[in-house]
Amino acid sequence: MGGDYITWFKDENSESRALLYKLETAGIVKLFSEKKEGGFYNHKWELTKKGKDIVDKDKLLQELWKKGDIVKFYDLISKKI
């Protein structure tokens, strides 16, 4: 699952964004920022080692993370941690 990440939000205060921050607090994902040319930043969410260990053992979690279905991903992973 290395390199899989979510970079989009439909609006600034979206439910998905709030859930990603909860997952970050739980140590499952981490927000990384990378400076690009022109002073712009690329932000991406990546699974941490703890997150990868959980997701790599569950096909459904892998699919939900890859699709970017954070609401379902959060509901399922929160039952496992």
N, C-alpha and C positions, 0 to 999 in steps of 0.2 A: 504494500500500500504506500510505500514511500513516494513522495512527490504528489500525491493526491491532495487537492486543496479546494476550498471554496473562496471565491473572490467577489461575489455579487450580493447585493441586497436591493430589494425592490424599493424600500424607503428607509430613511435614516433610523427610525425606531422600530424596525421590523421584529416580529417574534423570533425569526431565525437568528437574528443578530444577538438578541437577548439570550437565547439558548446557547449560542456559541460561547458567549462570555461565561455562562454557567459551566459549560464543559471545560473552559479554560481554567476556571477556579478549581474544578475537580481534577485537573491535571491530565485531561484526555486530549485536548487540542491546545495549540499555541498560535497566536497571531504574530506573524513575521512581517517586517517592513524592510523593503530593499529600495535604496535610492537609485533611480534611473537617470538617464541623460535629461538635461533640461530642468533638473530640480524636482521632478515628479517622483512619487513613491509608488511602488507596487506592494500592496498588502495581500497576504494570503494566509489562510488557516491551514495548518498541517497537524496531523496526528502526532502526539508525543510518543515516546517509547511505551508508556503505559497504555495509551490509546491504541497503538499498533498491536500490542500484545492481545488486547481484547478483540479488536476488529478482525485481526488475521485468523481468529478461530471461529468466526461466524460469517457465513456467506451472506445472510440477509443484511447484516451491518455493513459489509463490504459494498453491497449493491446500493444501499441507502446513502452511504458516504459518497460513492462515485456519482450518483444521480444528484446529489446536493439536497436531498430531502431531510433537512435538519430536524424538523419537527418529529418525524417518525424515528429518525436516528436517535434523537435525544430520548424519546420515550422508551425505546428498546435498550439503549445502553445504560440508562439510569436504573433499569431493573437488574443489570448485571454488576453494577458497582456498589 
